[in-house]
């Protein structure tokens, strides 16, 4: 079966590409001209140049493809022009799903995010059915992903066989940019983490996320959402685990949220004035006020999502960042 994959130059998409090739799939990847192609080097994959905002390039790329994995997204917690996030994440998803429908795709797996899901008021792990509205979304990235899910829902109603997956916080090797979580690990390794706040994340091995996509294509129910997650961990617990893996001391000082919030507001405001990206985006700090804890039991039960012990991908991430020039201390 021929597969069309967007986002292969990114973290999740790059691992999904390798998992698909290992499973024997014939893969065609969409690549923007400005994207890094390191994740594609040395792999037997067909590459077509295009952009989610260019419907013609999508129609050309999808010709002859029966299965579609849409992993690409504009993932930024700071943007000088937020409209760009909506153009790629919302309208780009609409373009991709329209082209997939015209090509007669037999299955589409859309990669959303747990950021587009609701949270439980009591802080307990939320599942796919937690109530949520657009007003609950913090920042333009989360809003754009929430709206993109609504686009996917519309196409399901029109008969396109879409399954939505919502990865939590993947960790592992190959996080090129890196992601916000990867940068947190890099900062820890470089001893740039003097303190922590009271927050938490759901961590998952990026290998398991890649396999979860394939299982969603094989076993997922059309129109359903599946959280691809594993272990809920407080930020302090994450740092302690990294400390145990590396021998580096974990930060011991907990600071109130208002302190990094004030710093991030100043940093973000100044960055807008001088035209640079802030070191601490305000949106990231605002998100840290919530514990992003999730229940992945539906994906485990229906898809057979693996639950690899989180120490393993954290160790792979540490080793990869250390071996690839991200660690300077």
N, C-alpha and C positions, 0 to 999 in steps of 0.2 A: 504494500500500500504506500502511495506517495503522500508525504506529509508536508504541509506548509507551516513554517514556524516564524513567528515574529519575536524579536527580543533576544535572539541567540547570542548577541554580543554582550549581553548583561549577565548578572550573577545567576539568577534562577534559570533563565533561558539557556545559558551556556551549559549548565549541568543537565538540563532537559535534552539538549542537542546530543550530548554524549550518551545519555541513557537511551534515546531513540535509536542511535546508530548501533549501540550494543545489542538492541533488540532486533536489529536487522531491517529497520525502516529506511526507506529512501527519502531523504530530507532536502527540501528546498527552503532556504532562509532568506528573509527580507533584511536588507542592510541599508542603513542611511549612509550617505557619502562621508559624513563626519564621524561615524561611529568607529570605535576601536575594533580591530578585527582579530585581536589576539586569541579570542576564544574559538575562532574558526581555523586558525593556522594548523596545517597538517591533517585536517579532517577531510574525508571524502564527502563533501556536501556541495550542493548547487547553491550559488549565491545570486540573488537578483537585487539590483539596486532600486531603491524606492523609498517611500515615506507614507506613513499612515494618513497623512493629509492629502496624499495624491491618489485618488481613487483609481486612475488609469494604471498606475504602477501595481496596485494591488490586484486588479483584474488580470493583468499579465502574469503576475507571480502565482496566482491561484489556479491557472489553467492546468487541468489534469490532476489536481490534488483532491483527494477524498476526505482527508482529515486535516483539521486546522488547530494549531495551538497558538493562542494569542497572548504572548507574555510581555510584549513591548509596552512600555509606559514612560512618560516623562515623570521621573521620580526626583522631585526637588522639594525641600522644605523651605527654600527661599528662592524667589524669582523676582527679578526687576519688572517683568511683564507677566503677571499671573494668567493672562489670556492664553499664553502659550500652552499651559498645562491643560486647559479645557479643549484647545484645538487638537492636541494629540490624544489625550486620554478619553475624551467624550466623543468629539466628532471623528477622531481617528478610529475609534472602536466602531462607530456607526458605519464608516466607510468600509472597514474590514469585514463586518458582518454582512453588509449588503453585497460585497464582492463574493463572500463565501456562499451566500444564498444563490447568486447568479451562477456560480461554478458548480452548484449541486453538491456541496460538501455533505458527507454522511454524518459527521460529528465535529463539533467545535468545542474546544475547551478554552474558556476565558479565564485568565489569571487576574483575579481581583486582589483584595487585601483584607485582612481582619480590620484594617482601619476604616473600612466601609460598613462594618457591622456595629450592632449596638453593644453596650456594656451594661452589666447588672448594677443597679444602684448600691447594692451591699458589697460590691467588690468580688463576688464569687465568679468563677469562670463562666463566661457567656457562651452560648451556642449559636447556631445559625438562625434561630428563631427569636433572638432577643429584639425587642421593639427598638426601632431607630428611625430618625427623620433626618432630613438634610440639615436642620438646625443643630443637630448633635455633632456635626462634623467640625473638627477644629482645623482650620487652614485650608488653603486652596487644593493641596494634593488630595487630602481625604475627601473634600467635596467633589473633586473631579472623578475620583474612583467610585464614589457613591452614585453619581449621575451616570457613569459608564455602566454600572450594574443595571440601572433602570433601562438603559438602551438595550442591554442584553435581554432583559425581561420582555421588552417589546418585540424583539425578534423571535423569542421563544413562542410568543402568542401568534406570530405570523408563520410558525411552522419550522423554524430553523432549529435543528437538534443541538442545543447548547447546554453544556454543563459548566457551572461556575465553581472555581476553586479559590479559597481564601487563605493563602499562606500567612503564617503568623510572623515570626522573626527568624529567618533562616541564617545559619552560621556554617562555616566550613571554609575550604580553600577556594582560591580563584576569585575573590571579591576584589575586582580590579580597581574600582573607582576610589575608595570603597564605599559601601552603603553606610548609613548612619550607625548601624550596629557594628559593622566592620571597623569604622573609625573609632568607635568606643574601645574596641579591643586594641587597636593600634595605639591609641592614647594611653591605655593602661601599660602596654609594653614599653612605651617611651617615658613612663613615669610622669605623665601629664594629668593624672587624675587624683587631685589632693583630697577630694571629698565626694560624697554621694547624696542623693535625695531619696525620699521615701517613694519609690515607684517600682514597677515590675513589668516584666515582659514574658511572653510565651516563646521559648526557644525551640527550634527544630533543626535537625540535620538537613542541609540543603540537598543531600542525596535522597533523603526520604521525600522531600518536596518534589523533586524531579520524578521519582517513581509514582508519587501520588497523582501527578498529572496524567501519566500513562494509564494508571488504574482508573482514573476518572473517565478517560476516553473509552476504556473497555467495560467498566462496570457501573459508572455513574448514571443516575437517573436524569433524564432531560428536564431542565428547568430547576434542578435542585442545586443547592450550594453545599460545599464541603470545606470545613476548616482543616487546613493542613498544618497541624501543630503538634506539640508534644508536651514540654514541661514548663509550668509556670514557675518563674524565679524572680525574687526581688532583686533590685539592682545590687544591693549589698551581697546577696548570695552569689550573683554572677561574678562579682569582683573577688569574693573569697574562693570561688572555684578556679578562676584564672590564677589567683595566687598559689593555690595548691598545685596547679599544673606547671607553673613557671618558677616557683620559688620567690617571686616578687611579692612585696608586702601589699596587701589590699588596703585601700583607704579606710580609716577608722572614724573619720569625722562626718557626721550627718548634718546637713545644712537645711534650713527651711526653704520652701519653694520660692519665697519672695526674693531671696538673695540672687540665685541664678536668673530669675525672671527680670529683675532690674538690670543686671549686667547684659542679658540678651537684648533687652529693649534698647539699651544704649548702643550696643554693638551693631544691631540691625539698623537702627536709625542712622548711625554714622556711615555704615556701609552703603546705604542708599544714596547718601550725599556724595560719597567719593567714587561710587560705581564699582564696588568690590563685593565679593561674597562674604557674609559674616562668618566668623569662626564659630559662633554660637547662635544659630538662627532662633529667633523668638518663637517661631512655630514649634520647634523641637522641644523647647522648655515648657511651652504651654501643654504639649502632649504628655510631658512627664508628670503632670498633675494626676493622671489617671493610670491605674494599674491595668495593663492590657493583658488580662488573664482570660484564657479561652478553653473551651471543651472540644477536643477533636475526636470524641468517641464515635460520632457518626461516620467520619472518614475511616476510622480504624475498623468499625463494624462492617460497613458496606463496601469499602474499597480495599480493605486489607492494608491500610497505611502503616508502614513500619514505625516503630518507636525506638530508634537507636538512642542509647544512653548519651546525654548531651555532652558529657566530658569528651567523647570521641571527636565530634566535629569541632569543638572548641580547641582541642589540641591540634587538629589539622589546620585550623585557622591560624593559631599561634605559629606553627612551623612554617606555614606558607608566607605569612607576612614577614617573618624573620628572614626567610630565604630569598625574598624578592625586594629587599631594599626599603621596606616600610618602617623598619625599626632602626633608629639612629643611636639609641643609647644601650 
